[in-house]
Amino acid sequence: MAACPHLGALHGHIKTFAEMMTERQGHRLDAWIDAVRADDLPHLHSFANGLERDHAAVLNGLTLPYSSGVVEGKACKIKFLKRLMFGRANYDLLRKMALLN
């Protein structure tokens, strides 16, 4: 990182964003986006633009303790079972597999 200042800046921004995620510090989001835009890192600018498009959702995700991870996990498991059972059985067996797993 000493040889490439862009890599050092990228590392710093990623580390700061990871801290914001793990410690739920959504109040630092706007300052982080401004700091990213101040550096010459076009790929990170693209990421920051995406965060700005969904600013309210990102801010809530970085601030609130709620998560939809359990629901997403169940939906993913049901989709997996559906793909696994495709062409093998009817809806009743698929329903039993989903309820038992």
C-alpha positions in Angstrom: 0.0 0.0 0.0 3.0 2.3 0.5 3.8 2.1 -3.3 0.3 3.0 -4.4 -1.6 5.8 -2.7 -4.9 4.8 -4.4 -4.7 1.4 -2.8 -4.1 3.0 0.7 -7.1 5.3 0.2 -9.3 2.4 -1.0 -8.3 0.3 2.1 -9.1 3.2 4.4 -12.6 3.8 2.9 -13.4 0.1 2.9 -12.3 -0.3 6.5 -14.4 2.7 7.6 -17.4 1.4 5.8 -17.0 -2.0 7.4 -16.8 -0.3 10.8 -20.0 1.6 10.0 -21.7 -1.7 9.2 -20.6 -3.8 12.1 -21.1 -1.0 14.7 -24.3 0.4 13.1 -23.1 3.9 12.7 -25.5 5.2 10.0 -24.9 8.8 11.1 -21.4 8.6 9.5 -22.8 7.7 6.0 -23.0 11.1 4.5 -19.5 12.0 5.7 -18.2 8.7 4.3 -19.8 9.4 0.9 -18.2 12.9 0.8 -14.8 11.5 1.7 -15.1 8.9 -1.1 -16.0 11.5 -3.6 -13.0 13.6 -2.6 -10.6 10.8 -3.7 -9.9 9.8 -7.3 -11.5 6.3 -7.1 -14.1 5.9 -9.9 -15.2 2.4 -8.9 -15.9 3.5 -5.3 -17.7 6.6 -6.7 -20.0 4.2 -8.5 -20.6 2.4 -5.2 -21.3 5.7 -3.4 -23.8 6.7 -6.2 -25.7 3.5 -5.6 -25.8 4.2 -1.9 -27.1 7.6 -2.6 -29.9 6.3 -4.8 -31.2 4.1 -1.9 -30.0 6.5 0.8 -33.0 6.0 3.1 -32.8 2.2 2.9 -29.0 2.2 3.4 -29.3 4.6 6.4 -31.9 2.4 8.0 -29.8 -0.7 7.4 -26.8 0.9 9.0 -28.7 2.3 11.9 -31.6 0.1 12.9 -31.1 -3.3 14.7 -33.8 -5.0 12.5 -32.8 -7.5 9.8 -34.7 -9.6 7.2 -31.9 -12.2 7.1 -34.0 -15.0 8.6 -36.8 -14.4 6.1 -34.3 -14.3 3.2 -32.7 -17.5 4.4 -36.1 -19.3 4.5 -37.0 -18.1 1.0 -33.6 -19.2 -0.3 -34.1 -22.7 1.2 -37.5 -23.1 -0.3 -36.2 -22.1 -3.7 -33.4 -24.6 -3.3 -35.9 -27.4 -2.4 -38.1 -26.4 -5.4 -35.1 -26.7 -7.7 -34.1 -30.0 -6.1 -37.6 -31.5 -6.5 -38.3 -30.2 -10.0 -39.9 -32.9 -12.1 -39.8 -35.5 -9.3 -42.9 -35.0 -7.2 -46.0 -33.0 -6.8 -46.8 -30.0 -4.7 -47.8 -32.0 -1.6 -44.4 -33.6 -1.3 -42.7 -30.3 -1.9 -44.8 -28.7 0.9 -43.9 -31.5 3.3 -40.2 -31.1 2.5 -40.4 -27.3 3.1 -42.2 -27.7 6.4 -39.9 -30.4 7.7 -36.6 -28.7 6.7 
